Amino acid sequence: MNHSWLYIESQALCILFLAVLFFYNLRYWKPNILNYLSGIYLLTIVATALDICRATFGGNPDFSWVLHIITVLYSCALAFAGYFWFCYCIDQSPFSFLKNKTLKLLFILPALIVCALAIISVHTGWLYYIDDAGHSHHGKFYFLQALDYFYVTAASVLSFICYKRSEFEREKRRFLVFTHFIILPICLSIIETIWSQNGLLILSHAIFLSMLILFVNDQHHKILIDNLTGLPNRYGMDVALQNRLSQTKRDGKIKFSLLIGDLDEFKKINDTWGHLEGDRALIMTANTLSKISKQYGATAYRMGGDEFAVITSNGDEENNRALCAKISDAVSAIPFRDDFTLSMSLGRENYDGSMTVIELLHAADEKLYQQKAEKKKKINSF
């Protein structure tokens, strides 16, 4: 089938835009550039470029061997792009057992099967075959190419489960985007299979549009995340609090508590050992807060500087008091330095169903400084 120059130019534009997304992602993730999202962008660029090469060399029997190489590489690129997407969704999910490295190696099997079939098809024509005129056609086992969709389907199912389990609107929106990622590629792939001999007319465009949606969603998520600690930032906390208040007003049932805490004598760390040690203290504290909060169904945030916050999932007084005690003990047990012990002061305020976000923050902040004043009073009394 002959591809028009308009189609080739549109594919080239897809490559250009995907390259922009790829390099932007590399810039954000430095120095950890070997991440799943970058891999997805890169493999999609490769697949689209191969599709252009296929359009260029297709229909010329003198270049049948080139067409074989292009088709094999195209199949492999799409298979591993799907695998990277599945791994990316696993990493974003709260299910730690799925993040096992051995299990991820097991998940790679469908991609390897597709790659093996593509390579074997050079001689058997199972997945595809090239006729004497240099045109590519589906082989009798082309349906096995659907193994590519094992990943996007599994990723969508996993994301839907995460969507249903998430309590916060911010997380629900993100997982909902992941759930819908599959729709465009599958719908257009079905259309191509029915109306096209080679099935490669508009699939790359569908993948590009899905990647663009993913990119926009990812950038929105990054706006809500603190770059140093990986915790949701102050803006993310404000959004979460506003969602909680709105939800409480709608059903009148959900109550929760806000905890605000900061590290005691944090300025001493920066002044004595430098800001890198201060950053290390913040990262270790954030990791501890995140771990403890998850055990209690709560979410930790970094408000700024050495100030953190935790939003609980309910207003149970005993549960939230135990959470405060656990955080205080866990922070004090952080193996930071032999000559300095980290500690945290905490202020907690239960949401009463009538306060605004500002009033709730102010009330929790007041209790924080009450505890700090009590600590200073005890120190001065010795």
C-alpha positions in Angstrom: 0.0 0.0 0.0 1.4 3.5 -0.9 1.7 6.0 1.8 1.2 9.6 0.9 3.7 12.3 1.7 1.1 13.9 3.9 1.1 10.8 6.0 4.9 10.7 6.2 5.0 14.4 7.2 2.4 13.8 9.9 4.5 10.9 11.3 7.5 13.2 11.3 5.6 15.8 13.3 4.7 13.0 15.8 8.4 12.2 16.1 9.3 15.9 16.7 6.7 16.3 19.4 7.6 13.0 21.1 11.3 14.1 21.0 10.3 17.3 22.8 8.5 15.3 25.5 11.5 12.9 25.8 14.1 15.5 26.3 11.9 17.5 28.7 11.5 14.3 30.7 15.2 13.7 30.7 15.8 17.2 32.0 13.4 16.8 34.9 14.7 13.3 35.9 18.4 14.0 35.9 20.6 12.3 37.0 18.2 9.3 36.9 17.5 9.4 33.2 17.0 5.6 32.8 13.3 5.6 33.9 10.3 3.9 32.4 8.7 7.1 31.2 11.7 8.1 29.1 11.9 4.5 27.7 8.2 4.8 26.6 8.9 8.1 24.8 12.1 6.8 23.2 10.6 3.5 22.0 7.5 5.3 20.6 9.8 7.6 18.7 11.7 4.6 17.3 8.4 2.9 16.3 7.2 6.0 14.5 10.5 6.5 12.7 10.4 2.8 11.6 6.9 3.4 10.3 8.2 6.2 8.1 10.9 3.9 6.8 8.3 1.2 6.1 6.3 3.8 4.1 9.5 4.7 2.2 10.7 1.2 1.3 7.4 -0.5 1.0 6.3 -1.6 -2.4 9.9 -1.9 -3.7 10.9 -5.6 -4.0 14.6 -4.7 -4.1 14.4 -3.6 -0.5 12.5 -6.5 0.9 15.3 -7.4 3.3 15.2 -3.8 4.6 11.5 -4.1 5.1 12.0 -7.3 7.1 14.4 -5.5 9.5 12.1 -2.6 9.9 9.1 -4.7 10.6 10.9 -6.8 13.2 12.3 -3.8 15.0 8.9 -2.1 14.9 7.2 -5.1 16.6 10.0 -5.2 19.2 9.8 -1.5 19.9 6.0 -1.6 20.5 6.3 -4.7 22.6 8.8 -3.2 25.0 7.0 0.2 25.0 4.0 -1.7 26.4 6.2 -3.4 29.0 7.7 -0.1 30.1 4.2 1.4 30.4 3.1 -1.6 32.6 6.2 -1.2 34.8 5.5 2.6 35.1 2.0 1.9 36.3 3.3 -0.7 38.8 5.7 1.9 40.2 2.9 4.4 40.6 0.6 1.9 42.4 0.6 1.3 46.2 1.1 -2.4 45.7 4.6 -3.1 46.9 4.6 -6.8 46.1 4.3 -6.0 42.4 7.5 -4.0 42.5 9.6 -7.1 43.1 12.5 -7.1 40.6 12.1 -10.9 39.9 8.4 -10.4 39.2 9.1 -7.6 36.8 11.5 -9.9 34.9 8.6 -12.5 34.7 6.3 -9.8 33.3 8.7 -9.3 30.3 7.8 -12.7 28.8 5.0 -11.5 26.5 7.3 -8.9 25.0 10.0 -11.5 24.4 7.4 -13.8 22.8 6.3 -11.0 20.3 10.0 -10.3 19.5 10.7 -14.0 18.9 7.6 -14.3 16.7 8.7 -11.3 14.7 12.2 -12.6 14.1 10.9 -16.1 13.2 8.4 -14.6 10.8 11.3 -13.5 8.5 11.3 -17.2 7.4 7.9 -18.5 8.4 5.6 -15.6 7.7 3.7 -16.3 10.9 3.3 -12.8 12.2 3.8 -11.0 8.9 5.0 -11.7 5.4 6.3 -9.6 2.5 5.0 -10.5 -1.0 7.0 -10.4 -4.3 6.0 -6.8 -4.9 7.6 -5.7 -1.6 4.3 -5.2 0.3 3.9 -6.3 3.9 0.8 -8.3 5.0 -0.5 -9.9 8.2 0.6 -13.5 8.7 -1.7 -16.3 9.9 -0.6 -15.8 13.5 -0.8 -12.0 13.4 -3.4 -12.2 16.2 -0.6 -13.1 18.6 0.6 -9.5 18.1 -2.2 -8.8 20.6 0.2 -9.9 23.3 1.4 -6.3 23.1 -2.0 -5.3 24.5 -1.5 -7.6 27.5 0.6 -4.8 29.0 -1.8 -1.9 28.4 -4.8 -4.0 29.4 -3.1 -5.2 32.6 -1.9 -1.6 33.3 -5.5 -0.3 32.8 -6.9 -2.9 35.1 -4.3 -2.2 37.8 -4.9 1.6 37.5 -8.6 1.1 37.8 -8.1 -0.9 41.0 -5.9 1.9 42.3 -8.6 4.4 41.2 -11.2 2.6 43.2 -8.9 2.3 46.3 -7.7 5.9 46.3 -9.3 8.2 48.9 -7.9 11.4 47.5 -9.3 13.2 44.5 -5.9 14.0 43.2 -4.8 10.4 43.1 -8.2 9.3 41.6 -7.8 11.7 38.7 -4.2 10.4 38.0 -5.2 6.7 38.0 -8.2 7.5 35.9 -5.9 8.9 33.2 -3.8 5.7 33.4 -7.0 3.6 33.1 -8.0 5.4 29.8 -4.6 5.3 28.2 -5.5 2.1 26.4 -8.6 3.4 24.6 -7.1 5.3 21.7 -4.5 2.7 20.6 -6.9 -0.2 20.9 -9.8 1.5 19.0 -7.7 2.7 16.2 -5.8 -0.6 16.0 -9.1 -2.4 15.5 -10.1 0.1 12.8 -6.7 -0.4 11.0 -7.0 -4.2 11.2 -10.4 -4.1 9.5 -9.7 -1.5 6.8 -5.9 -1.7 6.3 -3.7 -4.4 4.8 -0.7 -3.5 7.0 -2.4 -2.2 10.1 0.1 0.7 10.5 -1.7 3.8 9.1 -2.8 5.7 12.2 -1.7 3.6 15.2 1.4 5.7 15.8 -0.9 8.8 15.9 -3.1 7.2 18.5 0.0 6.3 20.6 1.3 9.8 20.3 -2.0 11.3 21.5 -2.1 8.9 24.5 1.5 9.9 25.3 0.6 13.5 25.1 -2.3 13.0 27.5 0.1 11.1 29.8 2.7 13.9 29.6 0.2 16.6 30.5 -1.0 14.4 33.4 2.5 13.8 34.6 3.4 17.5 34.5 0.3 18.2 36.6 1.4 15.6 39.1 4.9 17.1 39.3 3.4 20.4 40.2 2.0 18.8 43.3 5.2 16.9 44.3 8.2 18.3 46.3 11.3 17.6 44.2 13.7 17.0 47.2 11.7 14.6 49.3 9.2 13.2 46.8 6.3 14.0 49.1 3.3 16.0 47.9 4.1 19.7 48.4 2.2 22.6 50.0 0.0 23.1 46.9 -0.8 19.4 46.8 -1.7 19.6 50.5 -4.0 22.6 49.9 -5.7 20.8 47.1 -6.2 17.7 49.2 -7.6 19.7 52.2 -10.0 21.5 49.9 -11.2 18.2 48.5 -11.6 16.8 52.0 -13.6 19.8 53.1 -15.8 19.6 50.0 -16.4 15.9 50.5 -17.3 16.3 54.2 -19.8 19.0 53.3 -21.4 16.8 50.7 -21.9 13.7 52.9 -21.5 15.1 56.4 -19.8 12.0 57.6 -16.0 12.1 56.8 -14.0 13.7 59.6 -10.2 13.9 59.6 -7.3 15.5 61.5 -4.4 17.7 60.3 -1.0 17.3 61.8 1.7 19.9 61.3 5.2 19.3 62.5 8.7 20.7 62.1 12.2 19.5 63.0 13.6 20.9 66.3 16.8 22.9 65.9 16.9 22.3 62.2 18.8 25.6 61.7 21.7 24.1 63.8 22.1 21.3 61.2 22.5 23.8 58.3 24.7 26.2 60.3 27.0 23.5 61.7 27.3 20.8 59.0 26.0 22.6 55.9 22.9 22.5 53.7 23.6 19.1 52.2 23.3 17.6 55.7 20.1 19.6 56.1 18.7 18.1 52.9 19.7 14.6 54.0 17.8 15.2 57.3 14.7 16.3 55.4 14.8 13.3 53.0 15.2 10.9 55.9 12.4 12.6 57.8 10.1 12.5 54.7 10.7 8.8 54.2 9.9 8.1 57.8 6.7 10.2 57.7 5.6 8.6 54.5 6.1 5.1 55.8 4.3 5.7 59.2 1.5 7.7 57.6 0.7 4.8 55.2 0.4 2.4 58.1 -2.3 4.6 59.5 -4.1 5.3 56.2 -2.8 8.9 56.2 -0.8 11.0 53.7 2.3 13.0 54.5 3.2 16.4 52.8 6.2 18.7 52.9 4.9 22.3 53.4 8.3 23.9 53.0 11.6 24.2 54.8 11.6 21.8 57.7 7.8 21.9 58.1 5.7 18.8 57.3 2.1 17.9 57.5 0.0 14.8 57.7 -3.7 14.5 56.7 -5.4 11.5 58.4 -8.1 9.4 56.8 -10.5 9.7 59.8 -11.2 11.8 62.9 -10.7 8.9 65.4 -9.0 10.6 68.4 -7.2 7.5 69.7 -5.9 6.5 66.2 -4.6 10.0 65.5 -3.0 10.4 68.9 -1.2 7.1 68.3 -0.1 8.4 64.9 1.4 11.5 66.5 3.3 9.3 69.1 4.5 6.9 66.4 5.8 9.8 64.3 7.6 11.4 67.2 9.3 8.1 68.2 10.2 7.2 64.6 11.8 10.6 63.8 13.8 10.4 67.0 15.0 6.9 66.0 16.3 8.0 62.5 20.0 7.2 62.3 21.0 10.7 61.2 24.3 11.5 63.0 26.0 10.2 66.1 26.4 13.8 67.4 22.8 15.0 66.7 19.4 13.4 67.2 16.5 14.4 65.1 13.2 15.3 66.8 9.9 16.7 65.7 7.3 18.9 67.4 3.7 18.2 66.3 0.5 20.1 66.4 -2.8 18.3 65.7 -6.3 19.7 65.0 -9.4 17.6 64.3 -11.7 19.0 61.6 -15.0 19.9 63.2 -17.0 20.2 60.0 -17.3 24.0 59.9 -13.7 25.4 59.7 -12.2 26.7 56.5 -8.8 25.5 55.2 -7.1 28.6 56.6 -8.8 28.2 60.0 -7.8 24.5 60.2 -4.1 25.3 59.3 -4.0 28.1 61.9 -5.5 25.9 64.6 -2.9 23.1 63.9 -0.1 25.6 63.7 -1.1 27.1 67.1 -0.9 23.7 68.7 2.5 23.1 67.1 4.0 26.2 68.7 2.4 25.3 72.0 4.3 22.0 72.0 7.5 23.8 71.0 7.1 26.3 73.8 6.5 23.4 76.3 9.7 21.7 75.0 11.7 24.9 75.5 10.2 25.3 79.0 11.3 21.8 80.0 14.8 22.3 78.6 15.2 25.7 80.5 14.0 24.1 83.7 17.0 21.7 83.8 
